[in-house]
Amino acid sequence: MSSPLVFLGLDLSTRRQSLQGKTMLARGEASGQGVRIVSIAPLLGDDALLNVLSEQSFVRCGIDCPLSLPSCVLCRVCPCDCRAAEWAVMLGFQPDDVFHYRLGDMLVRRTLQHVGPKPPLSNGGPVDITPLTLRWLRLSRTLLSRAAPLERIVEVYASGTIQILAELLGLVQQTVFRYRTSPALRASLLCELAERQWLTASEAAWEQLVDSDDAMDAAIACLSARLAYERHILWPSTLLGLDERASCSVVRPLQGSSKESRVSLAEVLLQQPWVALPDPLKLKTFL
């Protein structure tokens, strides 16, 4: 009998925070349509993280962090002939936002209710995750030098995934599912996920998930890795209203823009890192 597929979920922090136990790794095995979390533990420092990501045992690792910077940051041509600023305006943003948000982040913020990725390059907001992205860019170069296959790495957005799952399961009482500050909310979501065999855990891991929002994010990143592996995720074409599919209250595809602009944007987004968020309609088939 073959061994179950192994998936990893990584809640990334800065290197300094990782030395305090804030970078959490969840290790899971394929189970049903989801994963069974077998362990959750902190990774202390860069070496521990690099050693895990150099392993051959896992098929996907979901990292809860923007894994790239906006492409406009690296452009040295002025004026350039790309359409990034045009697409930013089409998505309801300012032209200058292309230096902070990636186009995919803008599209997610525009079309998914109460799901708002933070800018990979800070624009002065209260939450600055730029150091996380820069840490990953540095570490990814080391992984390349070790010939570690980076195609196994998937960018995920744990809090966005949790919001989508909570809305799909009818757990959202207000606009946002505030699981970070509530062990009771984390427990309620975990119970619903376990009932559907989307996310189960050993007894020790279950207690960690209820007690710690960092552990919860790592476990959801692990589940997201499985969903990405099975391609049960939302794609640019869906968010841009280019697919013929049933309606869904969680997803509001972009409307009112020319089809040419949406098709061109979809093509560009598929050539860039794309965040793996669950497709509610595909998950509904497992209810």
SULJO-V361077 format. One record per residue. RES is the residue in one small letter. D_FIRST is the distance of its C-alpha to the first C-alpha in whole Angstrom. Layout:
# SULJO-V361077
RES,D_FIRST
RES,D_FIRST
This chain:
# SULJO-V361077
m,0
s,4
s,7
p,9
l,12
v,15
f,19
l,22
g,25
l,28
d,32
l,34
s,37
t,40
r,40
r,43
q,41
s,37
l,39
q,40
g,36
k,37
t,34
m,31
l,27
a,24
r,21
g,18
e,15
a,14
s,15
g,16
q,19
g,19
v,18
r,18
i,20
v,19
s,22
i,26
a,28
p,31
l,31
l,35
g,36
d,36
d,34
a,31
l,30
l,31
n,28
v,25
l,26
s,26
e,22
q,20
s,17
f,18
v,18
r,21
c,24
g,26
i,30
d,32
c,35
p,37
l,36
s,39
l,43
p,45
s,46
c,49
v,50
l,49
c,51
r,55
v,56
c,59
p,59
c,56
d,55
c,52
r,52
a,50
a,53
e,54
w,50
a,51
v,54
m,52
l,49
g,52
f,52
q,55
p,55
d,55
d,52
v,50
f,51
h,49
y,46
r,44
l,44
g,41
d,42
m,45
l,43
v,41
r,44
r,46
t,43
l,41
q,43
h,43
v,41
g,43
p,41
k,43
p,45
p,43
l,47
s,49
n,52
g,53
g,51
p,51
v,47
d,47
i,43
t,44
p,43
l,40
t,40
l,42
r,39
w,36
l,39
r,39
l,36
s,34
r,37
t,36
l,32
l,33
s,35
r,32
a,30
a,28
p,26
l,28
e,27
r,24
i,27
v,28
e,31
v,31
y,34
a,32
s,36
g,36
t,32
i,33
q,37
i,35
l,32
a,35
e,37
l,35
l,34
g,38
l,38
v,41
q,44
q,46
t,46
v,43
f,40
r,41
y,38
r,39
t,42
s,41
p,38
a,38
l,38
r,35
a,33
s,34
l,32
l,29
c,30
e,30
l,27
a,25
e,26
r,25
q,21
w,22
l,23
t,22
a,22
s,22
e,25
a,27
a,26
w,27
e,30
q,31
l,30
v,33
d,35
s,35
d,35
d,34
a,31
m,31
d,31
a,29
a,26
i,27
a,27
c,23
l,23
s,26
a,23
r,21
l,23
a,25
y,21
e,21
r,25
h,26
i,29
l,33
w,34
p,38
s,39
t,38
l,40
l,43
g,43
l,42
d,39
e,40
r,38
a,39
s,41
c,39
s,41
v,40
v,40
r,43
p,43
l,46
q,49
g,53
s,52
s,52
k,49
e,50
s,50
r,46
v,45
s,46
l,45
a,41
e,41
v,42
l,40
l,37
q,38
q,38
p,35
w,34
v,33
a,30
l,32
p,30
d,31
p,32
l,32
k,29
l,28
k,30
t,28
f,25
l,28
